[in-house]
Amino acid sequence: MAGGGQLFELRRGFGGLFAVLQGDEAAAEVAYRKAVSGFVTVSMYEQAATVAIEAARYWHGRQVFGKALDFSRQAVDALDLQWWRMPLVSRMKLPRLFVEVFDLGVAVAYAAGDDDFLFRCMQFAKARWLNEVILLHDVSRYFPAFLRQGREKEQDAGLLKAQFMAAVAGFDAAWNAYAEDRDSGSEERLQQCESVLQQAYETLSVKSGGMRTVASLYGISDIQAGLLSGEVVLELFVQTSGVYVLLIGQRQVKPFFLPLSSDDLKVRVLSAYLALIQQGSRMDFKESLPYVSDEEFRDVFEFAGAVLYQDPVLHLQLLYDMLFKPLEADIGNASRLVICPHWVLHAVPFHALGFSVKEHDLLIRTKAMMHCPSASIWERLRGGQSEISSVREVSFLLFGVDRFALPYEGVNRTESGSSVIEEEAETLSAVLSAVAVLGRDVTKLRFIEALSDASVIHLSCHADIDSSFPLTESLLLADGVLTVAEILASEQFEQARPELVVLSACRSGMSRIDPGDTLTGIGNAFLARCNCQVLASLWPVDAEATAVLMEKLYEQHRKLVADRGKGDWAEALRLAQLGMLGVSGSSGMQTNQERFSHPFYWAGFYLMGGRGE
C-alpha cells in the first residue's frame, strides 16, 4: 500500500499536469515524471503507463521526439512490469491501453530514428496468442538460467518446474474441455485452472528474477545473426495513418513508413482476396473472408464494384505498388524474404504480388518467401541457426481423408467431391515411394502418432474454421475432428519434431485476428507445438490444382537435394508455384502455359515457420 506521502506526491503530480500544459513545458515534464515515478513506486504500473503515454503523445505532437521517446520507453517498461500480473487471456488479447502504448511507441521510435525500440514495440504488439502458447510449453528453457544465476537450488528448481508444468497441464485439459462443451461447468473449471496457472506464473516470475516472453528474448542483432546470405526480414505493422516496415538484413537495418490509410488498405486486401476466390466459383464470399464485420463486407463490395469479378490482377498490382514498390531498391538483391504480416496483411497472397497478364514479374520469380507472425518468433523457431543444414534423406508419410466420403456424427454423407482429396495422397505416395494412409484409417490417434515417424507429414483433408471460437477450428479426420485445443493440449505434439507439416486443406492458415494481432488457427497451433515449418492455405482451395501443386513441390525439393546436397522448402515452393505458371527458374522464361496458371490455384499456399532443414 502507498503511504500518505506517496499518495500526496501522486495527487500533486497529477494536479500540476493540466495547469502546466497551458504554457510551461518544463513544469509539465517535471509533473509527468513525478507522476510516473510515484505510480511505479507503489506498483501501480498501468497507471504509470497511462501517464507516460499521455506525456509521450504530448511531446510527439510537438515533434519533440527525444522526450517523446523517453516517455514511450517508460510506458513500455511499466507495462513490462505489469505483464505477469495480468490474467493469461488478457495477455493473449492485449487490453486497449497496451495497444495504445505499443502503437504510439512504434510511431515515436520511427520519428526518433530508434530502430531497436521500434523493433521492441512491434514484437510486443504482434502475435500475442502465439507468444503465450510458446511460453506455456517452452518454460523449461528458463530453468537452466535460474540455476546459473544461483537463485534456486537444483531440487527447488525441479519442484518449481513440476508445479508449473502441472498448472499448465491442468489449464490445457480445462481449455480442451471448454472447447468441446462450452457449458457453465466447463467455463467455471477453465477459470479455476487459469487462476492456478496465473499464480504459478507469478511465483515463477518472482523466483527467477522476472520471466520474459518470446517477444523480449531477441533484439535486432539476434535476428541478423541468424540470417542466411541474401535473406531479408520484413517486419510489417499497420496503423491508421500507414504501414511501418522494418527491413532487417545481415548488414542492414532500415525502417520505412508507407502512408496508406488502414481503411483503404483493408478494403483493397479484402477485394483482392474476394476477386481471387471468385475464380474458383466460391459464391459464399462472406464465409470465405478472413473474418470481417458486415460493415466491412459492404465496404468491400462498394469499393470493388465490377472489378471484383473481372480483374483480380488489378488488385494484385495495386497491392504490389502500395507495399513493395517503395522497397524495391532495398530488396532487389535479396533471394529470400521472411515476411511478418500484421492485421489484415495476414490475408495478402504475397506469392502472387507482381502478377501481370502480359508478363510474370512476380516477387517469387527471383525470391523465395517464408511467413512468420513476428521476427522474434521466427528466430525462436529457427533456434538461432545460421545456415540450412544438409539433408541426406527425407522421409514422407501421407494422409488423405474426405469427410464427405466417410459419415460420422455431426457430418452428413454426400456423394460430391469424395475422391480427389484421397487421390492426392495416393498419387503422391506413388511419386515419392512413401506410405499413404487413406480413408477410414486416418484417425486422430494414427495421425498424431505419425508426427514422430517421418520428417515430412502431408495431410490432405477438409478443415472446419469457426470464427466465433478459434480453439474449435479443426481438421476433419475419419473418426472425428482434431481441434486447435487438442493440438495445444496433447503431449505427443510436444515430442514430435517433423521438418515440415503440409496442411493441404481449405484455409488451414487463416483464423480470426483479435487485438494484439492474435492470429490463432490450425497452422499456428502446429507451429507452436511442433517447432517445424508448416505449409498452409489462405482460402478455399481447388482440390485438383492442389494435387498438382503438391506433386511439383516434392519434385522440386527432390531436385534441390540432388543438385545442392541440401533441401529448402521455401525455394521448392517458389519453383513449384512458378511451375504452375509455366515459368522456369529465376530467368522467368515462359514454357508451356498450364491450365492452373491463375493465382487462385497456387498462390493460396504459403510456408510459415522459422526452422531450416
Secondary structure, 3 states (H helix, E strand, C coil): CCCHHHHHHHHHHHHHHHHHCCCCHHHHHHHHHHHHHHHHHCCCHHHHHHHHHHHHHHHHHCCCHHHHHHHHHHHHHHHHHHHHHCCHHHHHCCCHHHHHHHHHHHHHHHHHCCHHHHHHHHHHHCCHHHHHHHHHCCHHHHHHHHHHCCCCCHHHHHHHHHHHHHHHHHHHHHHHHHHHCCCHHHHHHHHHHHHHHHHHHHHHHHHHCCCCCHHHCCCHHHHHHCCCCCEEEEEEEEECCEEEEEEECCCCEEEEEECCCHHHHHHHHHHHHHHHHHCCCCCCHHHHCCCCCHHHHHHHHHHHCCHHHHCHHHHHHHHHHHHCHHHHHHHCCCCEEEEECCHHHHHCCHHHCCECCCCECCHHHCCEEEECCCHHHHHHHHCCCCCCCCCCCCCEEEEECCCCCCCECCECCCCCCCCHHHHHHHHHHHHHCCEEEEHHHCCHHHHHHHCCCCCEEEEECEEECCCCCHHHCEEEECCEEEEHHHHHHCHHHHHCCCCEEEEECCCCCCCCEECCCEECHHHHHHHHHHCCEEEEECCCCCHHHHHHHHHHHHHHHHHHHHHHCCCCHHHHHHHHHHHHHCEECCCCEECCCCCCCCHHHCCCEEEECCCCC
